């Protein structure tokens, strides 16, 4: 007999969900091309020769090809100056054949990520890091939203997790994940507690969460007894430990406690790339077709 106190944990298959969403985008793009429109175009800029970043870019290019979107890349040397990168971004901003622009992070120390984010045309901002897009998110009328937070919301919606009225705890306050996902959850009527490195009694906060989003980049920091039985646990962290990728949540300890959990592999990662494609398609719609998807609500992917 099994442990009567043990919960049957649903492990999210983020890749399967990502493929389902990509198939829908592929059908839409095929329809647009058949009607005489060009496909959407994403361009990615990489400064330096980081192997992991190169691998990410190849993955994004394969994803674009799968849905019928065009893609291009600019591989710049590590010594590239901020001025040179900003000049390239200005050219891409004015290239009408490009709908989405992504500058791969991290950047070399001589280049300010904030300056780069501000230099990208907000209408082509595939990573949604421009201050204007962030402000629109805060106001609740953003068309382009940070990719990982959108992926988190898509997983919650797919698994029919009740967000309205839920207590959501977000660990991490980055501009890329923590802040935007907390805003999206609030806009869906969750009560949100944002925790970080200075939070007192972090475990107690986590134990009160119906939805727990771990995005601190601290491997296995969330223990099994930090999780409220039946909670939906969205593990965004990915850290290599002894040659193995692990999340911010102790995955094995969370099994049998969490109601739903995302694994380190085939979890939020494939969804992040899918939301990058979604943002590129959304930017394309707005730029070339004159409208975004009218059915999409805040925090819900295409």
Secondary structure, DSSP 8 states (H G I E B T S, - for coil): ---TT----EEE-HHHHHHHHHHHHHHHHHHHHHTT----EEEEEEES--HHHHHHHHHHHHHHHHHT-EEEEEEE-TT--HHHHHHHHHHHHT-TT--EEEE-SS--TTS-HHHHHHHS-GGGBTT--SHHHHHHHHHT--SS--HHHHHHHHHHHHTT---TT-EEEEE---TTTHHHHHHHHHHTT-EEEEE-TT-TTHHHHHHT-SEEEE-S--TT-B-GGGS-TT-EEEE---EEETTEEE-SB-HHHHTTT-SEEE-TTTTHHHHHHHHHHHHHHHHHIIIIIS---TT--TT---
